[in-house]
Each structure stands twice: as structure tokens, then as C-alpha cells.
């Protein structure tokens, strides 16, 4: 397994990329197992005071303390299953970071995507480590600097890959998974993170 293939240098941030964190066989098996084994939901979030349907399916898993709130929605995790545990062990070994939760996103085709945002909720601490695992088709992941608008980067996330964002990245950069009109198959994404205990906004 290799590390850091064609990862752009980020001013005010840090990325690490493993294109083959999982073999093709593992990636195919996990895609099928998680596609049919997770409790997927179609969710609404609050954006600028307005409820909007999220253009993807999601599921939230983790340790009991990993309660996470974003876009006005409070997520209480379901327990990790064996596959999510095994994937977590692999990416913890590669990255050297610890994770207690995973947000699963299912992008059914190119019409599903993720808008510009940062993973900077208080529950994640000051400099969170976000580990993004991809199974399925390759999708382009884009980043732009919050204040230096000309600074932009993109990484094509392949099936079986692991991308880690860390350091001050969430302070200075926004990221997105743009929609596309190109015909695409499914992509299943797992974003592992560590939710701090005692920081539930609703407690």
C-alpha cells in the first residue's frame, strides 16, 4: 500500500492520500456489504433557516458517546458493525489517528453530491482529523481556501482510497463533492472522525 500519491500541497492545511488503502477485492466486497447492510436514511437539514433534502443517503455509526450535530440535526450513533470496525482498524493503522465514529454517505449517481462546507463543529475539537474512505466509482473532491479565493485544489478519490485531512485544514479550507451530469455509478463514502466526549451541543 502506498501513501501520498499526487496530493496537492495545501497552504494552511494538510492532506495525506492512500490510493490503495484497500485492495480492489476488499473495496468491492465492502461496497456491496455496506450498501445493503447499513440503515440508510434520506435526511433534511436546516440551511439558512430553511429545511432542505440532502442529495445523498446517510447513516451515522460509532461509539455511544459520539453524538454529532451539524446543519441543525442531532445524530445519535448506531453501533459499529463488523465491517465498519475492520475498516476503522485499517485506517487507524495507516493514519496513526483514532476515530470513534463514521458518517456514511451513499452517492447514488452524479446527481448526488455535497456542497461547500468545513468539518468544524465544536464536537470535533480544534484541529480535527477527518479520514475519508471511498468505495465505488471515482469522484472528484474539491477544496477552496476560505479567504484566498484563487487557491483551489482537487483530488480524484478512487475506490479503495483513503484521504486524510488534518492540522488546521478545517479552519482555512472548505471542501465539496460536486454534482455532475456525467453518467456515474454509486460511490459509498465513510468519513471517520473523533467526536469529543462531553461536547454534545444539546446536553
C-alpha positions as a Markdown table, in Angstrom:
| # | Residue | x | y | z |
|---|---|---|---|---|
| 1 | Unk | 0.0 | 0.0 | 0.0 |
| 2 | Unk | 1.4 | 3.4 | -1.0 |
| 3 | Unk | 0.9 | 6.8 | 0.5 |
| 4 | Unk | 0.6 | 10.4 | -0.7 |
| 5 | Unk | 0.3 | 9.9 | -4.5 |
| 6 | Unk | -0.2 | 13.3 | -6.2 |
| 7 | Unk | -1.6 | 15.0 | -3.1 |
| 8 | Unk | -1.5 | 18.8 | -3.6 |
| 9 | Unk | 0.4 | 21.0 | -1.1 |
| 10 | Unk | -2.1 | 22.9 | 1.0 |
| 11 | Unk | -1.2 | 26.3 | 2.3 |
| 12 | Unk | -2.7 | 26.5 | 5.8 |
| 13 | Unk | -3.7 | 22.8 | 5.8 |
| 14 | Unk | -2.5 | 19.2 | 5.4 |
| 15 | Unk | -3.7 | 16.3 | 3.2 |
| 16 | Unk | -2.5 | 12.7 | 3.1 |
| 17 | Unk | -3.7 | 10.2 | 0.5 |
| 18 | Unk | -3.5 | 6.4 | 0.1 |
| 19 | Unk | -4.9 | 5.5 | -3.3 |
| 20 | Unk | -4.9 | 1.8 | -2.5 |
| 21 | Unk | -5.7 | 1.6 | 1.2 |
| 22 | Unk | -8.0 | -1.3 | 0.3 |
| 23 | Unk | -7.5 | -3.8 | -2.5 |
| 24 | Unk | -9.9 | -3.9 | -5.4 |
| 25 | Unk | -11.4 | -7.1 | -3.9 |
| 26 | Unk | -11.8 | -5.6 | -0.5 |
| 27 | Unk | -13.3 | -2.4 | -1.9 |
| 28 | Unk | -15.9 | -4.4 | -4.0 |
| 29 | Unk | -16.8 | -6.5 | -1.0 |
| 30 | Unk | -17.2 | -3.6 | 1.3 |
| 31 | Unk | -19.3 | -1.6 | -1.2 |
| 32 | Unk | -21.8 | -4.5 | -1.5 |
| 33 | Unk | -21.9 | -5.3 | 2.2 |
| 34 | Unk | -22.3 | -1.7 | 3.3 |
| 35 | Unk | -24.7 | -0.7 | 0.5 |
| 36 | Unk | -27.1 | -3.4 | 1.8 |
| 37 | Unk | -26.2 | -3.6 | 5.4 |
| 38 | Unk | -26.4 | 0.0 | 6.7 |
| 39 | Unk | -29.5 | 1.8 | 7.9 |
| 40 | Unk | -29.6 | 4.4 | 5.2 |
| 41 | Unk | -31.8 | 7.5 | 5.6 |
| 42 | Unk | -32.9 | 10.4 | 3.4 |
| 43 | Unk | -32.4 | 13.4 | 5.6 |
| 44 | Unk | -33.4 | 17.0 | 5.8 |
| 45 | Unk | -31.0 | 19.7 | 7.2 |
| 46 | Unk | -31.5 | 23.3 | 8.1 |
| 47 | Unk | -29.6 | 25.7 | 5.8 |
| 48 | Unk | -30.1 | 29.4 | 6.4 |
| 49 | Unk | -33.3 | 28.6 | 8.4 |
| 50 | Unk | -34.8 | 26.5 | 5.6 |
| 51 | Unk | -35.3 | 22.7 | 5.6 |
| 52 | Unk | -33.7 | 21.1 | 2.6 |
| 53 | Unk | -33.5 | 17.5 | 1.4 |
| 54 | Unk | -29.9 | 16.2 | 1.4 |
| 55 | Unk | -28.9 | 15.0 | -2.1 |
| 56 | Unk | -27.5 | 11.6 | -0.9 |
| 57 | Unk | -28.3 | 8.9 | 1.6 |
| 58 | Unk | -26.6 | 8.9 | 5.0 |
| 59 | Unk | -26.1 | 6.7 | 8.1 |
| 60 | Unk | -24.3 | 7.6 | 11.4 |
| 61 | Unk | -22.4 | 4.9 | 13.3 |
| 62 | Unk | -20.0 | 5.0 | 16.2 |
| 63 | Unk | -19.3 | 4.6 | 19.9 |
| 64 | Unk | -22.1 | 5.7 | 22.3 |
| 65 | Unk | -20.5 | 9.0 | 23.2 |
| 66 | Unk | -20.1 | 10.1 | 19.5 |
| 67 | Unk | -23.2 | 12.3 | 19.4 |
| 68 | Unk | -22.7 | 14.7 | 16.5 |
| 69 | Unk | -24.7 | 17.8 | 15.4 |
| 70 | Unk | -24.5 | 19.5 | 12.0 |
| 71 | Unk | -26.8 | 21.7 | 10.0 |
| 72 | Unk | -29.3 | 21.6 | 12.8 |
| 73 | Unk | -29.6 | 17.8 | 13.0 |
| 74 | Unk | -28.5 | 15.9 | 16.1 |
| 75 | Unk | -27.1 | 12.4 | 15.3 |
| 76 | Unk | -27.0 | 9.6 | 17.9 |
| 77 | Unk | -24.8 | 6.8 | 16.5 |
| 78 | Unk | -25.8 | 3.3 | 15.8 |
| 79 | Unk | -23.2 | 0.7 | 17.0 |
| 80 | Unk | -20.4 | -0.1 | 14.6 |
| 81 | Unk | -20.9 | -3.4 | 12.7 |
| 82 | Unk | -18.0 | -5.7 | 12.0 |
| 83 | Unk | -17.2 | -4.2 | 8.6 |
| 84 | Unk | -17.1 | -0.6 | 10.0 |
| 85 | Unk | -14.9 | -1.9 | 12.8 |
| 86 | Unk | -12.5 | -3.6 | 10.4 |
| 87 | Unk | -12.3 | -0.5 | 8.1 |
| 88 | Unk | -11.6 | 1.7 | 11.2 |
| 89 | Unk | -8.8 | -0.6 | 12.3 |
| 90 | Unk | -7.1 | -0.3 | 8.8 |
| 91 | Unk | -7.3 | 3.4 | 8.6 |
| 92 | Unk | -6.2 | 3.9 | 12.2 |
| 93 | Unk | -3.1 | 1.8 | 11.4 |
| 94 | Unk | -2.3 | 3.8 | 8.3 |
| 95 | Unk | -3.0 | 7.3 | 9.6 |
| 96 | Unk | -1.9 | 6.9 | 13.2 |
| 97 | Unk | -5.1 | 8.7 | 14.3 |
| 98 | Unk | -8.0 | 7.4 | 16.5 |
| 99 | Unk | -11.7 | 7.5 | 15.4 |
| 100 | Unk | -14.9 | 6.8 | 17.3 |
| 101 | Unk | -17.5 | 7.5 | 14.6 |
| 102 | Unk | -18.3 | 7.2 | 10.9 |
| 103 | Unk | -20.7 | 9.2 | 8.8 |
| 104 | Unk | -21.7 | 7.0 | 5.8 |
| 105 | Unk | -22.7 | 8.8 | 2.6 |
| 106 | Unk | -24.2 | 7.0 | -0.4 |
| 107 | Unk | -24.0 | 9.0 | -3.7 |
| 108 | Unk | -26.4 | 7.1 | -5.9 |
| 109 | Unk | -25.3 | 8.7 | -9.1 |
| 110 | Unk | -23.8 | 12.0 | -10.4 |
| 111 | Unk | -26.9 | 13.9 | -9.3 |
| 112 | Unk | -26.0 | 13.3 | -5.6 |
| 113 | Unk | -23.3 | 15.5 | -4.1 |
| 114 | Unk | -22.0 | 17.5 | -1.2 |
| 115 | Unk | -21.9 | 21.4 | -1.1 |
| 116 | Unk | -19.1 | 23.6 | 0.2 |
| 117 | Unk | -18.5 | 23.2 | 4.0 |
| 118 | Unk | -15.9 | 22.6 | 6.6 |
| 119 | Unk | -16.0 | 19.9 | 9.3 |
| 120 | Unk | -15.5 | 22.4 | 12.1 |
| 121 | Unk | -18.3 | 21.6 | 14.6 |
| 122 | Unk | -17.3 | 22.1 | 18.3 |
| 123 | Unk | -17.7 | 18.4 | 19.0 |
| 124 | Unk | -14.6 | 17.7 | 16.8 |
| 125 | Unk | -12.1 | 19.8 | 18.7 |
| 126 | Unk | -9.8 | 22.5 | 17.4 |
| 127 | Unk | -7.8 | 20.6 | 14.7 |
| 128 | Unk | -9.9 | 17.5 | 13.8 |
| 129 | Unk | -8.5 | 14.6 | 11.8 |
| 130 | Unk | -11.1 | 13.6 | 9.1 |
| 131 | Unk | -10.5 | 10.3 | 7.3 |
| 132 | Unk | -12.5 | 9.8 | 4.1 |
| 133 | Unk | -12.8 | 6.3 | 2.7 |
| 134 | Unk | -14.2 | 5.7 | -0.8 |
| 135 | Unk | -15.7 | 2.6 | -2.4 |
| 136 | Unk | -17.3 | 2.5 | -5.8 |
| 137 | Unk | -16.8 | 4.9 | -8.7 |
| 138 | Unk | -14.1 | 7.7 | -8.7 |
| 139 | Unk | -15.5 | 11.1 | -7.8 |
| 140 | Unk | -13.7 | 14.5 | -7.8 |
| 141 | Unk | -13.2 | 16.0 | -4.3 |
| 142 | Unk | -12.6 | 19.8 | -4.4 |
| 143 | Unk | -11.2 | 22.3 | -2.0 |
| 144 | Unk | -11.0 | 26.1 | -1.9 |
| 145 | Unk | -9.4 | 28.4 | 0.6 |
| 146 | Unk | -11.8 | 30.4 | 2.7 |
| 147 | Unk | -10.1 | 33.8 | 2.1 |
| 148 | Unk | -7.7 | 33.4 | -0.7 |
| 149 | Unk | -10.3 | 32.6 | -3.4 |
| 150 | Unk | -7.8 | 31.8 | -6.1 |
| 151 | Unk | -6.4 | 28.9 | -4.1 |
| 152 | Unk | -8.2 | 25.7 | -5.2 |
| 153 | Unk | -7.3 | 22.0 | -5.3 |
| 154 | Unk | -8.9 | 18.8 | -6.4 |
| 155 | Unk | -8.3 | 15.1 | -5.8 |
| 156 | Unk | -9.9 | 12.3 | -7.7 |
| 157 | Unk | -11.0 | 9.8 | -4.9 |
| 158 | Unk | -10.7 | 6.3 | -6.2 |
| 159 | Unk | -12.5 | 3.2 | -5.0 |
| 160 | Unk | -10.5 | 1.7 | -2.1 |
| 161 | Unk | -8.7 | 5.0 | -1.3 |
| 162 | Unk | -8.2 | 6.9 | 1.9 |
| 163 | Unk | -7.9 | 10.7 | 2.2 |
| 164 | Unk | -7.0 | 12.3 | 5.5 |
| 165 | Unk | -7.5 | 16.0 | 6.2 |
| 166 | Unk | -5.8 | 17.2 | 9.4 |
| 167 | Unk | -4.0 | 20.1 | 11.1 |
| 168 | Unk | -5.6 | 23.5 | 10.5 |
| 169 | Unk | -7.3 | 22.4 | 7.3 |
| 170 | Unk | -10.9 | 22.9 | 8.6 |
| 171 | Unk | -10.1 | 26.4 | 9.8 |
| 172 | Unk | -8.8 | 27.6 | 6.4 |
| 173 | Unk | -10.4 | 25.4 | 3.7 |
| 174 | Unk | -13.9 | 24.4 | 2.5 |
| 175 | Unk | -14.4 | 21.2 | 0.6 |
| 176 | Unk | -17.2 | 19.7 | -1.6 |
| 177 | Unk | -18.1 | 16.8 | -3.8 |
| 178 | Unk | -19.6 | 18.5 | -6.8 |
| 179 | Unk | -22.6 | 17.1 | -8.7 |
| 180 | Unk | -22.1 | 16.1 | -12.4 |
| 181 | Unk | -24.2 | 15.5 | -15.4 |
| 182 | Unk | -21.9 | 12.6 | -16.5 |
| 183 | Unk | -23.5 | 9.2 | -16.0 |
| 184 | Unk | -21.9 | 7.6 | -13.0 |
| 185 | Unk | -22.4 | 4.6 | -10.7 |
| 186 | Unk | -22.6 | 4.6 | -7.0 |
| 187 | Unk | -20.0 | 5.8 | -4.6 |
| 188 | Unk | -20.1 | 4.9 | -0.9 |
| 189 | Unk | -18.0 | 7.2 | 1.3 |
| 190 | Unk | -17.2 | 6.8 | 5.0 |
| 191 | Unk | -15.9 | 9.8 | 6.9 |
| 192 | Unk | -14.3 | 8.7 | 10.2 |
| 193 | Unk | -13.8 | 11.3 | 12.9 |
| 194 | Unk | -13.3 | 11.5 | 16.6 |
| 195 | Unk | -16.2 | 13.2 | 18.5 |
| 196 | Unk | -15.1 | 14.7 | 21.8 |
| 197 | Unk | -16.9 | 13.4 | 24.9 |
| 198 | Unk | -18.9 | 15.9 | 26.8 |
| 199 | Unk | -19.3 | 18.3 | 23.9 |
| 200 | Unk | -22.8 | 17.4 | 22.8 |
| 201 | Unk | -24.5 | 20.7 | 22.0 |
| 202 | Unk | -27.8 | 19.5 | 23.3 |
| 203 | Unk | -26.7 | 18.1 | 26.6 |
